[in-house]
Amino acid sequence: MASWQFDQFVKITQSHKIEPFYVFLGEEIYLIEEALKTLKNQIFQNGGEDFNLDVYDASEVDMEQVAQAVETLPMMSERRLIIL
């Protein structure tokens, strides 16, 4: 698994090299939120956020629901974004 600093992550996503999944880890909540915002902006440049974004609280969600979201194809967009 690759490990990047925030500025490296921004450069990579801005070049449209978006990986199938990311794990954001650390104590700096602000940087995690900024990374998610950067990722959302890249994925949903042309809209589609209403149909293709799912956000779940891992401590409260049934994993079957997350699995269904993962298996759902994007609607009117190239990608889906699932935040857990």
Phi and psi restraints in degrees (range 20) as a CNS / XPLOR table:
assign (resid 1 and name C) (resid 2 and name N)
       (resid 2 and name CA) (resid 2 and name C) 1.0 -77.6 20.0 2
assign (resid 2 and name N) (resid 2 and name CA)
       (resid 2 and name C) (resid 3 and name N) 1.0 148.6 20.0 2
assign (resid 2 and name C) (resid 3 and name N)
       (resid 3 and name CA) (resid 3 and name C) 1.0 -124.2 20.0 2
assign (resid 3 and name N) (resid 3 and name CA)
       (resid 3 and name C) (resid 4 and name N) 1.0 125.2 20.0 2
assign (resid 3 and name C) (resid 4 and name N)
       (resid 4 and name CA) (resid 4 and name C) 1.0 -125.7 20.0 2
assign (resid 4 and name N) (resid 4 and name CA)
       (resid 4 and name C) (resid 5 and name N) 1.0 153.3 20.0 2
assign (resid 4 and name C) (resid 5 and name N)
       (resid 5 and name CA) (resid 5 and name C) 1.0 -80.5 20.0 2
assign (resid 5 and name N) (resid 5 and name CA)
       (resid 5 and name C) (resid 6 and name N) 1.0 164.2 20.0 2
assign (resid 5 and name C) (resid 6 and name N)
       (resid 6 and name CA) (resid 6 and name C) 1.0 -56.8 20.0 2
assign (resid 6 and name N) (resid 6 and name CA)
       (resid 6 and name C) (resid 7 and name N) 1.0 -46.3 20.0 2
assign (resid 6 and name C) (resid 7 and name N)
       (resid 7 and name CA) (resid 7 and name C) 1.0 -64.5 20.0 2
assign (resid 7 and name N) (resid 7 and name CA)
       (resid 7 and name C) (resid 8 and name N) 1.0 -33.3 20.0 2
assign (resid 7 and name C) (resid 8 and name N)
       (resid 8 and name CA) (resid 8 and name C) 1.0 -66.5 20.0 2
assign (resid 8 and name N) (resid 8 and name CA)
       (resid 8 and name C) (resid 9 and name N) 1.0 -41.9 20.0 2
assign (resid 8 and name C) (resid 9 and name N)
       (resid 9 and name CA) (resid 9 and name C) 1.0 -60.2 20.0 2
assign (resid 9 and name N) (resid 9 and name CA)
       (resid 9 and name C) (resid 10 and name N) 1.0 -44.8 20.0 2
assign (resid 9 and name C) (resid 10 and name N)
       (resid 10 and name CA) (resid 10 and name C) 1.0 -61.4 20.0 2
assign (resid 10 and name N) (resid 10 and name CA)
       (resid 10 and name C) (resid 11 and name N) 1.0 -45.0 20.0 2
assign (resid 10 and name C) (resid 11 and name N)
       (resid 11 and name CA) (resid 11 and name C) 1.0 -61.6 20.0 2
assign (resid 11 and name N) (resid 11 and name CA)
       (resid 11 and name C) (resid 12 and name N) 1.0 -42.4 20.0 2
assign (resid 11 and name C) (resid 12 and name N)
       (resid 12 and name CA) (resid 12 and name C) 1.0 -66.4 20.0 2
assign (resid 12 and name N) (resid 12 and name CA)
       (resid 12 and name C) (resid 13 and name N) 1.0 -45.8 20.0 2
assign (resid 12 and name C) (resid 13 and name N)
       (resid 13 and name CA) (resid 13 and name C) 1.0 -69.1 20.0 2
assign (resid 13 and name N) (resid 13 and name CA)
       (resid 13 and name C) (resid 14 and name N) 1.0 -33.7 20.0 2
assign (resid 13 and name C) (resid 14 and name N)
       (resid 14 and name CA) (resid 14 and name C) 1.0 -68.2 20.0 2
assign (resid 14 and name N) (resid 14 and name CA)
       (resid 14 and name C) (resid 15 and name N) 1.0 -22.0 20.0 2
assign (resid 14 and name C) (resid 15 and name N)
       (resid 15 and name CA) (resid 15 and name C) 1.0 -87.5 20.0 2
assign (resid 15 and name N) (resid 15 and name CA)
       (resid 15 and name C) (resid 16 and name N) 1.0 11.1 20.0 2
assign (resid 15 and name C) (resid 16 and name N)
       (resid 16 and name CA) (resid 16 and name C) 1.0 65.8 20.0 2
assign (resid 16 and name N) (resid 16 and name CA)
       (resid 16 and name C) (resid 17 and name N) 1.0 24.2 20.0 2
assign (resid 16 and name C) (resid 17 and name N)
       (resid 17 and name CA) (resid 17 and name C) 1.0 -96.6 20.0 2
assign (resid 17 and name N) (resid 17 and name CA)
       (resid 17 and name C) (resid 18 and name N) 1.0 80.8 20.0 2
assign (resid 17 and name C) (resid 18 and name N)
       (resid 18 and name CA) (resid 18 and name C) 1.0 -100.6 20.0 2
assign (resid 18 and name N) (resid 18 and name CA)
       (resid 18 and name C) (resid 19 and name N) 1.0 124.4 20.0 2
assign (resid 18 and name C) (resid 19 and name N)
       (resid 19 and name CA) (resid 19 and name C) 1.0 -79.1 20.0 2
assign (resid 19 and name N) (resid 19 and name CA)
       (resid 19 and name C) (resid 20 and name N) 1.0 163.1 20.0 2
assign (resid 19 and name C) (resid 20 and name N)
       (resid 20 and name CA) (resid 20 and name C) 1.0 -63.0 20.0 2
assign (resid 20 and name N) (resid 20 and name CA)
       (resid 20 and name C) (resid 21 and name N) 1.0 -32.4 20.0 2
assign (resid 20 and name C) (resid 21 and name N)
       (resid 21 and name CA) (resid 21 and name C) 1.0 -154.0 20.0 2
assign (resid 21 and name N) (resid 21 and name CA)
       (resid 21 and name C) (resid 22 and name N) 1.0 157.0 20.0 2
assign (resid 21 and name C) (resid 22 and name N)
       (resid 22 and name CA) (resid 22 and name C) 1.0 -132.3 20.0 2
assign (resid 22 and name N) (resid 22 and name CA)
       (resid 22 and name C) (resid 23 and name N) 1.0 151.0 20.0 2
assign (resid 22 and name C) (resid 23 and name N)
       (resid 23 and name CA) (resid 23 and name C) 1.0 -121.3 20.0 2
assign (resid 23 and name N) (resid 23 and name CA)
       (resid 23 and name C) (resid 24 and name N) 1.0 116.4 20.0 2
assign (resid 23 and name C) (resid 24 and name N)
       (resid 24 and name CA) (resid 24 and name C) 1.0 -98.8 20.0 2
assign (resid 24 and name N) (resid 24 and name CA)
       (resid 24 and name C) (resid 25 and name N) 1.0 123.3 20.0 2
assign (resid 24 and name C) (resid 25 and name N)
       (resid 25 and name CA) (resid 25 and name C) 1.0 -136.9 20.0 2
assign (resid 25 and name N) (resid 25 and name CA)
       (resid 25 and name C) (resid 26 and name N) 1.0 136.9 20.0 2
assign (resid 25 and name C) (resid 26 and name N)
       (resid 26 and name CA) (resid 26 and name C) 1.0 147.7 20.0 2
assign (resid 26 and name N) (resid 26 and name CA)
       (resid 26 and name C) (resid 27 and name N) 1.0 174.0 20.0 2
assign (resid 26 and name C) (resid 27 and name N)
       (resid 27 and name CA) (resid 27 and name C) 1.0 -87.6 20.0 2
assign (resid 27 and name N) (resid 27 and name CA)
       (resid 27 and name C) (resid 28 and name N) 1.0 -14.4 20.0 2
assign (resid 27 and name C) (resid 28 and name N)
       (resid 28 and name CA) (resid 28 and name C) 1.0 -85.3 20.0 2
assign (resid 28 and name N) (resid 28 and name CA)
       (resid 28 and name C) (resid 29 and name N) 1.0 84.1 20.0 2
assign (resid 28 and name C) (resid 29 and name N)
       (resid 29 and name CA) (resid 29 and name C) 1.0 -58.9 20.0 2
assign (resid 29 and name N) (resid 29 and name CA)
       (resid 29 and name C) (resid 30 and name N) 1.0 -38.1 20.0 2
assign (resid 29 and name C) (resid 30 and name N)
       (resid 30 and name CA) (resid 30 and name C) 1.0 -58.5 20.0 2
assign (resid 30 and name N) (resid 30 and name CA)
       (resid 30 and name C) (resid 31 and name N) 1.0 -44.6 20.0 2
assign (resid 30 and name C) (resid 31 and name N)
       (resid 31 and name CA) (resid 31 and name C) 1.0 -67.7 20.0 2
assign (resid 31 and name N) (resid 31 and name CA)
       (resid 31 and name C) (resid 32 and name N) 1.0 -34.7 20.0 2
assign (resid 31 and name C) (resid 32 and name N)
       (resid 32 and name CA) (resid 32 and name C) 1.0 -64.9 20.0 2
assign (resid 32 and name N) (resid 32 and name CA)
       (resid 32 and name C) (resid 33 and name N) 1.0 -44.1 20.0 2
assign (resid 32 and name C) (resid 33 and name N)
       (resid 33 and name CA) (resid 33 and name C) 1.0 -63.6 20.0 2
assign (resid 33 and name N) (resid 33 and name CA)
       (resid 33 and name C) (resid 34 and name N) 1.0 -39.1 20.0 2
assign (resid 33 and name C) (resid 34 and name N)
       (resid 34 and name CA) (resid 34 and name C) 1.0 -67.0 20.0 2
assign (resid 34 and name N) (resid 34 and name CA)
       (resid 34 and name C) (resid 35 and name N) 1.0 -38.5 20.0 2
assign (resid 34 and name C) (resid 35 and name N)
       (resid 35 and name CA) (resid 35 and name C) 1.0 -63.9 20.0 2
assign (resid 35 and name N) (resid 35 and name CA)
       (resid 35 and name C) (resid 36 and name N) 1.0 -42.4 20.0 2
assign (resid 35 and name C) (resid 36 and name N)
       (resid 36 and name CA) (resid 36 and name C) 1.0 -64.0 20.0 2
assign (resid 36 and name N) (resid 36 and name CA)
       (resid 36 and name C) (resid 37 and name N) 1.0 -40.5 20.0 2
assign (resid 36 and name C) (resid 37 and name N)
       (resid 37 and name CA) (resid 37 and name C) 1.0 -63.1 20.0 2
assign (resid 37 and name N) (resid 37 and name CA)
       (resid 37 and name C) (resid 38 and name N) 1.0 -42.2 20.0 2
assign (resid 37 and name C) (resid 38 and name N)
       (resid 38 and name CA) (resid 38 and name C) 1.0 -61.9 20.0 2
assign (resid 38 and name N) (resid 38 and name CA)
       (resid 38 and name C) (resid 39 and name N) 1.0 -44.5 20.0 2
assign (resid 38 and name C) (resid 39 and name N)
       (resid 39 and name CA) (resid 39 and name C) 1.0 -64.0 20.0 2
assign (resid 39 and name N) (resid 39 and name CA)
       (resid 39 and name C) (resid 40 and name N) 1.0 -44.5 20.0 2
assign (resid 39 and name C) (resid 40 and name N)
       (resid 40 and name CA) (resid 40 and name C) 1.0 -59.5 20.0 2
assign (resid 40 and name N) (resid 40 and name CA)
       (resid 40 and name C) (resid 41 and name N) 1.0 -44.1 20.0 2
assign (resid 40 and name C) (resid 41 and name N)
       (resid 41 and name CA) (resid 41 and name C) 1.0 -62.3 20.0 2
assign (resid 41 and name N) (resid 41 and name CA)
       (resid 41 and name C) (resid 42 and name N) 1.0 -37.3 20.0 2
assign (resid 41 and name C) (resid 42 and name N)
       (resid 42 and name CA) (resid 42 and name C) 1.0 -73.2 20.0 2
assign (resid 42 and name N) (resid 42 and name CA)
       (resid 42 and name C) (resid 43 and name N) 1.0 -41.5 20.0 2
assign (resid 42 and name C) (resid 43 and name N)
       (resid 43 and name CA) (resid 43 and name C) 1.0 -72.8 20.0 2
assign (resid 43 and name N) (resid 43 and name CA)
       (resid 43 and name C) (resid 44 and name N) 1.0 -38.1 20.0 2
assign (resid 43 and name C) (resid 44 and name N)
       (resid 44 and name CA) (resid 44 and name C) 1.0 -108.7 20.0 2
assign (resid 44 and name N) (resid 44 and name CA)
       (resid 44 and name C) (resid 45 and name N) 1.0 39.0 20.0 2
assign (resid 44 and name C) (resid 45 and name N)
       (resid 45 and name CA) (resid 45 and name C) 1.0 -58.2 20.0 2
assign (resid 45 and name N) (resid 45 and name CA)
       (resid 45 and name C) (resid 46 and name N) 1.0 -36.8 20.0 2
assign (resid 45 and name C) (resid 46 and name N)
       (resid 46 and name CA) (resid 46 and name C) 1.0 -104.9 20.0 2
assign (resid 46 and name N) (resid 46 and name CA)
       (resid 46 and name C) (resid 47 and name N) 1.0 22.1 20.0 2
assign (resid 46 and name C) (resid 47 and name N)
       (resid 47 and name CA) (resid 47 and name C) 1.0 90.2 20.0 2
assign (resid 47 and name N) (resid 47 and name CA)
       (resid 47 and name C) (resid 48 and name N) 1.0 -168.5 20.0 2
assign (resid 47 and name C) (resid 48 and name N)
       (resid 48 and name CA) (resid 48 and name C) 1.0 96.0 20.0 2
assign (resid 48 and name N) (resid 48 and name CA)
       (resid 48 and name C) (resid 49 and name N) 1.0 0.3 20.0 2
assign (resid 48 and name C) (resid 49 and name N)
       (resid 49 and name CA) (resid 49 and name C) 1.0 -61.7 20.0 2
assign (resid 49 and name N) (resid 49 and name CA)
       (resid 49 and name C) (resid 50 and name N) 1.0 -35.3 20.0 2
assign (resid 49 and name C) (resid 50 and name N)
       (resid 50 and name CA) (resid 50 and name C) 1.0 -61.0 20.0 2
assign (resid 50 and name N) (resid 50 and name CA)
       (resid 50 and name C) (resid 51 and name N) 1.0 -34.8 20.0 2
assign (resid 50 and name C) (resid 51 and name N)
       (resid 51 and name CA) (resid 51 and name C) 1.0 -96.2 20.0 2
assign (resid 51 and name N) (resid 51 and name CA)
       (resid 51 and name C) (resid 52 and name N) 1.0 -21.1 20.0 2
assign (resid 51 and name C) (resid 52 and name N)
       (resid 52 and name CA) (resid 52 and name C) 1.0 -122.0 20.0 2
assign (resid 52 and name N) (resid 52 and name CA)
       (resid 52 and name C) (resid 53 and name N) 1.0 17.2 20.0 2
assign (resid 52 and name C) (resid 53 and name N)
       (resid 53 and name CA) (resid 53 and name C) 1.0 -123.2 20.0 2
assign (resid 53 and name N) (resid 53 and name CA)
       (resid 53 and name C) (resid 54 and name N) 1.0 124.4 20.0 2
assign (resid 53 and name C) (resid 54 and name N)
       (resid 54 and name CA) (resid 54 and name C) 1.0 -125.8 20.0 2
assign (resid 54 and name N) (resid 54 and name CA)
       (resid 54 and name C) (resid 55 and name N) 1.0 131.9 20.0 2
assign (resid 54 and name C) (resid 55 and name N)
       (resid 55 and name CA) (resid 55 and name C) 1.0 -123.6 20.0 2
assign (resid 55 and name N) (resid 55 and name CA)
       (resid 55 and name C) (resid 56 and name N) 1.0 127.5 20.0 2
assign (resid 55 and name C) (resid 56 and name N)
       (resid 56 and name CA) (resid 56 and name C) 1.0 -128.4 20.0 2
assign (resid 56 and name N) (resid 56 and name CA)
       (resid 56 and name C) (resid 57 and name N) 1.0 148.4 20.0 2
assign (resid 56 and name C) (resid 57 and name N)
       (resid 57 and name CA) (resid 57 and name C) 1.0 -92.8 20.0 2
assign (resid 57 and name N) (resid 57 and name CA)
       (resid 57 and name C) (resid 58 and name N) 1.0 115.6 20.0 2
assign (resid 57 and name C) (resid 58 and name N)
       (resid 58 and name CA) (resid 58 and name C) 1.0 -60.7 20.0 2
assign (resid 58 and name N) (resid 58 and name CA)
       (resid 58 and name C) (resid 59 and name N) 1.0 -26.6 20.0 2
assign (resid 58 and name C) (resid 59 and name N)
       (resid 59 and name CA) (resid 59 and name C) 1.0 -80.5 20.0 2
assign (resid 59 and name N) (resid 59 and name CA)
       (resid 59 and name C) (resid 60 and name N) 1.0 -12.2 20.0 2
assign (resid 59 and name C) (resid 60 and name N)
       (resid 60 and name CA) (resid 60 and name C) 1.0 -119.9 20.0 2
assign (resid 60 and name N) (resid 60 and name CA)
       (resid 60 and name C) (resid 61 and name N) 1.0 -16.2 20.0 2
assign (resid 60 and name C) (resid 61 and name N)
       (resid 61 and name CA) (resid 61 and name C) 1.0 -90.1 20.0 2
assign (resid 61 and name N) (resid 61 and name CA)
       (resid 61 and name C) (resid 62 and name N) 1.0 148.7 20.0 2
assign (resid 61 and name C) (resid 62 and name N)
       (resid 62 and name CA) (resid 62 and name C) 1.0 -80.0 20.0 2
assign (resid 62 and name N) (resid 62 and name CA)
       (resid 62 and name C) (resid 63 and name N) 1.0 127.2 20.0 2
assign (resid 62 and name C) (resid 63 and name N)
       (resid 63 and name CA) (resid 63 and name C) 1.0 -62.1 20.0 2
assign (resid 63 and name N) (resid 63 and name CA)
       (resid 63 and name C) (resid 64 and name N) 1.0 -23.4 20.0 2
assign (resid 63 and name C) (resid 64 and name N)
       (resid 64 and name CA) (resid 64 and name C) 1.0 -63.1 20.0 2
assign (resid 64 and name N) (resid 64 and name CA)
       (resid 64 and name C) (resid 65 and name N) 1.0 -38.0 20.0 2
assign (resid 64 and name C) (resid 65 and name N)
       (resid 65 and name CA) (resid 65 and name C) 1.0 -65.2 20.0 2
assign (resid 65 and name N) (resid 65 and name CA)
       (resid 65 and name C) (resid 66 and name N) 1.0 -40.8 20.0 2
assign (resid 65 and name C) (resid 66 and name N)
       (resid 66 and name CA) (resid 66 and name C) 1.0 -65.9 20.0 2
assign (resid 66 and name N) (resid 66 and name CA)
       (resid 66 and name C) (resid 67 and name N) 1.0 -42.5 20.0 2
assign (resid 66 and name C) (resid 67 and name N)
       (resid 67 and name CA) (resid 67 and name C) 1.0 -60.2 20.0 2
assign (resid 67 and name N) (resid 67 and name CA)
       (resid 67 and name C) (resid 68 and name N) 1.0 -40.3 20.0 2
assign (resid 67 and name C) (resid 68 and name N)
       (resid 68 and name CA) (resid 68 and name C) 1.0 -64.4 20.0 2
assign (resid 68 and name N) (resid 68 and name CA)
       (resid 68 and name C) (resid 69 and name N) 1.0 -40.1 20.0 2
assign (resid 68 and name C) (resid 69 and name N)
       (resid 69 and name CA) (resid 69 and name C) 1.0 -64.4 20.0 2
assign (resid 69 and name N) (resid 69 and name CA)
       (resid 69 and name C) (resid 70 and name N) 1.0 -39.9 20.0 2
assign (resid 69 and name C) (resid 70 and name N)
       (resid 70 and name CA) (resid 70 and name C) 1.0 -63.5 20.0 2
assign (resid 70 and name N) (resid 70 and name CA)
       (resid 70 and name C) (resid 71 and name N) 1.0 -37.7 20.0 2
assign (resid 70 and name C) (resid 71 and name N)
       (resid 71 and name CA) (resid 71 and name C) 1.0 -81.6 20.0 2
assign (resid 71 and name N) (resid 71 and name CA)
       (resid 71 and name C) (resid 72 and name N) 1.0 -11.1 20.0 2
assign (resid 71 and name C) (resid 72 and name N)
       (resid 72 and name CA) (resid 72 and name C) 1.0 -77.4 20.0 2
assign (resid 72 and name N) (resid 72 and name CA)
       (resid 72 and name C) (resid 73 and name N) 1.0 130.2 20.0 2
assign (resid 72 and name C) (resid 73 and name N)
       (resid 73 and name CA) (resid 73 and name C) 1.0 -72.3 20.0 2
assign (resid 73 and name N) (resid 73 and name CA)
       (resid 73 and name C) (resid 74 and name N) 1.0 150.8 20.0 2
assign (resid 73 and name C) (resid 74 and name N)
       (resid 74 and name CA) (resid 74 and name C) 1.0 -65.6 20.0 2
assign (resid 74 and name N) (resid 74 and name CA)
       (resid 74 and name C) (resid 75 and name N) 1.0 147.6 20.0 2
assign (resid 74 and name C) (resid 75 and name N)
       (resid 75 and name CA) (resid 75 and name C) 1.0 -109.2 20.0 2
assign (resid 75 and name N) (resid 75 and name CA)
       (resid 75 and name C) (resid 76 and name N) 1.0 120.6 20.0 2
assign (resid 75 and name C) (resid 76 and name N)
       (resid 76 and name CA) (resid 76 and name C) 1.0 55.0 20.0 2
assign (resid 76 and name N) (resid 76 and name CA)
       (resid 76 and name C) (resid 77 and name N) 1.0 34.4 20.0 2
assign (resid 76 and name C) (resid 77 and name N)
       (resid 77 and name CA) (resid 77 and name C) 1.0 -157.5 20.0 2
assign (resid 77 and name N) (resid 77 and name CA)
       (resid 77 and name C) (resid 78 and name N) 1.0 162.9 20.0 2
assign (resid 77 and name C) (resid 78 and name N)
       (resid 78 and name CA) (resid 78 and name C) 1.0 -81.5 20.0 2
assign (resid 78 and name N) (resid 78 and name CA)
       (resid 78 and name C) (resid 79 and name N) 1.0 -27.2 20.0 2
assign (resid 78 and name C) (resid 79 and name N)
       (resid 79 and name CA) (resid 79 and name C) 1.0 -137.4 20.0 2
assign (resid 79 and name N) (resid 79 and name CA)
       (resid 79 and name C) (resid 80 and name N) 1.0 162.5 20.0 2
assign (resid 79 and name C) (resid 80 and name N)
       (resid 80 and name CA) (resid 80 and name C) 1.0 -115.9 20.0 2
assign (resid 80 and name N) (resid 80 and name CA)
       (resid 80 and name C) (resid 81 and name N) 1.0 154.7 20.0 2
assign (resid 80 and name C) (resid 81 and name N)
       (resid 81 and name CA) (resid 81 and name C) 1.0 -127.7 20.0 2
assign (resid 81 and name N) (resid 81 and name CA)
       (resid 81 and name C) (resid 82 and name N) 1.0 123.7 20.0 2
assign (resid 81 and name C) (resid 82 and name N)
       (resid 82 and name CA) (resid 82 and name C) 1.0 -120.4 20.0 2
assign (resid 82 and name N) (resid 82 and name CA)
       (resid 82 and name C) (resid 83 and name N) 1.0 120.9 20.0 2
assign (resid 82 and name C) (resid 83 and name N)
       (resid 83 and name CA) (resid 83 and name C) 1.0 -109.4 20.0 2
assign (resid 83 and name N) (resid 83 and name CA)
       (resid 83 and name C) (resid 84 and name N) 1.0 124.0 20.0 2
